[in-house]
């Protein structure tokens, strides 16, 4: 597997990639080409060009959840495909994989909309839409995890804003939050978007889905922003017990959380332009 960070809140020194408050990853695995989230704007397209990555040659676009910092870049991807239509003749559309609730409208004061700007019928004209609550195997070794059970007592974050339900708005617990897992002979690499379901819950679900206990690496947003000390301690305890090769917290993981995790775990620097292989 080759993973390239196209968008993160930070960049690596001397890499000369752009950053924004969002996340987008490009993954190549056994001939499969996948875009995991699309960030907030067209920054991922600019960084992909700098990295020599052709985003017209995607097999899958997979979403971690429906928030603006992970989905609003889809508009830029569609524009890129439309403007390059002559290069796409005869090629199959990429599949777009998401939870059925990923395209709900959402609000979080003072912002009137933090959900996807594109709805299912519009997206189905551009992509082959695959909606699932269950895990989906993308390749022999790459799995999209579907809806993640929330079993850890210390990973019950407060709802973030509101989403529609029937004829009313309800607190949004982000049921569409999900992640990827890559399976190798020597263990798992868990790839999160924001981990609203909790990074430890996400890892446990990846272990259940794959039937493999050994977790080698975790990369992505952990949604540890202003997290209580008790949650940071419990999270660090859980992750330290995994005996990871590397931990790459980014995007929605603040400095206090990175410091707490680094005291117990092999934290590595991450930002736009990072390339991981293995």
C-alpha positions in Angstrom: 0.0 0.0 0.0 1.1 3.6 -0.7 -0.7 6.3 1.1 -0.2 10.0 0.3 -1.6 12.8 2.5 -3.1 15.2 0.0 -4.7 17.5 2.6 -4.1 18.0 6.3 -4.2 21.0 8.6 -0.4 21.2 8.4 2.3 20.6 5.9 5.7 19.0 6.3 8.7 21.2 6.3 10.3 21.7 2.9 7.5 19.8 1.1 5.9 22.8 -0.4 2.4 21.4 -0.4 -0.7 23.4 0.7 -2.7 22.9 3.9 -6.3 23.6 5.0 -8.5 22.5 7.9 -9.6 19.3 6.3 -8.4 15.8 5.3 -7.9 14.0 2.0 -5.7 10.9 1.4 -4.8 9.1 -1.8 -4.3 5.3 -1.4 -2.9 2.8 -4.0 -3.2 -0.8 -3.2 -2.6 -3.8 -5.6 -3.7 -1.7 -8.6 -6.6 0.0 -6.8 -6.6 3.8 -6.7 -8.8 5.4 -4.0 -9.4 8.9 -2.7 -10.4 8.9 1.0 -12.2 12.2 1.6 -11.8 15.3 -0.5 -11.0 18.1 2.1 -12.8 21.5 2.1 -11.7 23.0 -1.2 -9.6 22.3 -4.3 -6.4 22.1 -2.3 -6.2 18.3 -2.7 -6.2 18.7 -6.5 -3.3 21.1 -6.4 -1.4 18.8 -4.1 -2.2 15.8 -6.2 -0.7 17.5 -9.2 2.5 18.3 -7.3 2.7 14.7 -6.2 2.2 13.4 -9.7 -1.1 11.7 -8.8 -3.8 11.5 -11.5 -7.2 12.0 -9.9 -8.9 11.2 -13.1 -7.8 7.6 -12.7 -9.7 6.7 -9.5 -11.5 3.5 -8.9 -13.1 4.6 -5.7 -13.9 7.8 -3.7 -14.7 6.8 -0.1 -16.0 9.1 2.5 -15.3 9.0 6.2 -18.4 11.1 7.0 -20.4 14.0 5.7 -18.8 17.1 7.2 -17.7 20.1 5.1 -14.0 19.6 5.8 -14.2 16.1 4.2 -16.8 16.5 1.5 -16.9 20.0 0.1 -13.9 19.2 -2.1 -16.2 16.8 -4.1 -17.4 19.9 -6.0 -13.8 20.5 -7.2 -13.3 16.9 -8.1 -16.5 17.0 -10.3 -15.4 20.2 -11.9 -12.0 18.6 -12.6 -13.7 15.6 -14.3 -16.1 17.8 -16.3 -13.2 20.0 -17.5 -11.3 16.9 -18.5 -14.2 15.1 -20.1 -12.3 14.4 -23.4 -9.8 12.4 -21.4 -12.5 10.3 -19.7 -14.3 9.0 -22.8 -14.8 5.3 -22.6 -13.7 5.1 -19.0 -15.9 3.9 -16.2 -17.1 6.3 -13.5 -15.4 5.9 -10.1 -17.6 4.4 -7.4 -18.5 6.7 -4.5 -18.8 4.9 -1.2 -20.5 6.4 1.8 -22.9 5.8 4.7 -26.6 6.5 3.7 -26.7 9.4 6.1 -23.4 11.0 4.8 -25.3 13.5 2.6 -27.7 14.8 5.3 -27.8 18.5 5.8 -26.2 19.6 9.1 -25.8 22.7 11.1 -23.7 23.9 14.0 -24.1 27.4 15.3 -23.2 29.9 14.0 -22.8 28.0 10.7 -26.1 27.2 8.9 -24.6 24.3 6.9 -21.7 22.0 7.8 -22.9 19.0 5.9 -22.4 17.9 2.3 -23.4 20.5 -0.4 -24.2 17.7 -2.8 -27.1 15.3 -2.6 -27.5 11.7 -3.7 -29.2 12.4 -7.1 -26.6 14.9 -8.2 -23.7 12.7 -7.1 -25.2 9.6 -8.8 -24.8 11.4 -12.2 -21.1 11.7 -11.6 -20.3 8.5 -9.7 -21.6 5.0 -9.3 -23.1 5.5 -5.8 -22.5 2.7 -3.2 -24.3 3.4 0.1 -23.7 1.0 3.0 -23.9 0.8 6.8 -21.9 -2.5 6.6 -18.2 -2.9 5.9 -17.2 -3.0 2.2 -14.2 -4.8 0.9 -12.4 -2.6 -1.6 -9.5 -4.9 -2.4 -8.0 -8.1 -1.1 -6.4 -6.1 1.7 -8.4 -2.8 2.0 -11.7 -2.6 3.8 -14.1 0.4 4.4 -15.4 -0.3 7.9 -19.0 0.9 7.8 -20.9 2.0 10.9 -18.7 1.8 14.0 -20.1 0.5 17.3 -19.4 2.9 20.2 -18.7 0.7 23.2 -15.9 2.4 25.1 -17.2 4.4 28.1 -14.6 7.1 27.7 -15.4 7.7 24.0 -18.8 9.2 24.1 -18.3 12.7 22.7 -21.0 15.3 22.9 -23.2 15.7 19.7 -21.9 18.1 17.2 -24.6 20.4 15.9 -27.9 19.2 14.5 -29.2 17.0 11.6 -32.7 16.4 10.3 -34.7 13.4 11.4 -38.2 13.0 10.1 -39.9 16.4 10.7 -37.4 17.8 13.2 -33.8 18.4 13.9 -32.0 16.2 16.4 -28.5 16.4 18.0 -26.0 15.0 15.5 -24.0 12.1 16.9 -22.5 11.6 13.4 -23.7 8.0 12.8 -22.0 8.0 9.4 -18.5 8.2 10.8 -16.3 5.4 9.5 -12.7 4.6 8.6 -10.5 2.2 6.5 -8.3 -0.6 7.5 -5.5 -2.2 5.5 -4.6 -5.8 6.2 -1.1 -7.1 5.9 0.5 -10.3 7.0 2.2 -8.5 9.9 -0.8 -6.5 11.1 -3.3 -3.7 10.5 -3.1 -0.1 9.5 -6.2 1.8 10.6 -6.9 5.0 8.6 -9.4 7.4 10.2 -11.1 10.5 8.9 -12.2 12.2 12.1 -12.9 9.3 14.4 -16.1 10.9 15.7 -16.9 7.3 16.9 -13.7 7.3 18.9 -10.3 6.2 17.7 -10.3 3.3 20.1 -13.8 2.2 19.1 -12.6 2.4 15.5 -9.6 0.2 16.1 -11.7 -2.4 18.0 -14.2 -2.5 15.1 -11.3 -2.9 12.6 -10.0 -5.9 14.7 -13.5 -7.5 14.7 -14.1 -7.0 11.0 -10.7 -8.4 10.0 -10.3 -11.0 12.7 -6.7 -9.8 13.3 -5.5 -8.4 16.7 -2.2 -6.9 15.7 -2.4 -3.2 14.9 0.8 -1.7 13.5 -0.1 1.8 12.5 -2.9 4.3 12.9 -3.1 7.5 10.8 -5.8 10.2 10.6 -7.9 12.6 12.6 -8.7 11.4 16.2 -11.2 14.2 17.1 -9.4 15.0 20.3 -10.0 18.7 20.5 -10.1 20.1 24.0 -10.5 16.6 25.2 -10.9 16.1 29.0 -7.8 14.8 30.7 -9.5 11.5 31.7 -10.3 10.8 28.0 -6.8 11.6 26.9 -5.4 9.3 29.6 -7.7 6.4 28.7 -7.0 6.9 25.0 -3.3 6.9 25.6 -3.5 3.8 27.8 -5.5 1.9 25.1 -3.2 2.9 22.2 0.0 2.3 24.2 -1.2 -1.3 24.9 -1.3 -1.9 21.1 2.5 -1.6 20.9 2.2 0.3 17.6 5.0 0.8 15.1 3.8 4.3 14.5 0.9 6.7 15.4 0.1 9.6 13.0 -2.4 11.9 14.6 -3.5 14.7 12.4 -6.3 17.0 11.3 -8.7 17.2 14.3 -6.2 16.3 17.0 -4.9 19.3 18.9 -1.5 19.9 20.4 -2.4 18.9 23.9 -3.7 15.5 22.6 -0.5 15.0 20.5 1.7 15.7 23.6 -0.3 13.3 25.8 -0.2 10.6 23.1 3.5 11.1 22.4 4.3 10.5 26.1 3.1 6.9 25.7 3.1 6.1 21.9 5.4 6.3 18.9 3.9 9.5 17.5 5.2 10.6 14.1 4.9 13.9 12.3 2.2 14.1 9.6 1.1 16.8 7.1 0.2 17.4 3.5 2.8 15.7 1.3 3.6 12.8 3.6 3.9 9.5 1.8 3.8 6.1 3.7 4.4 2.7 2.1 4.1 -0.8 3.4 
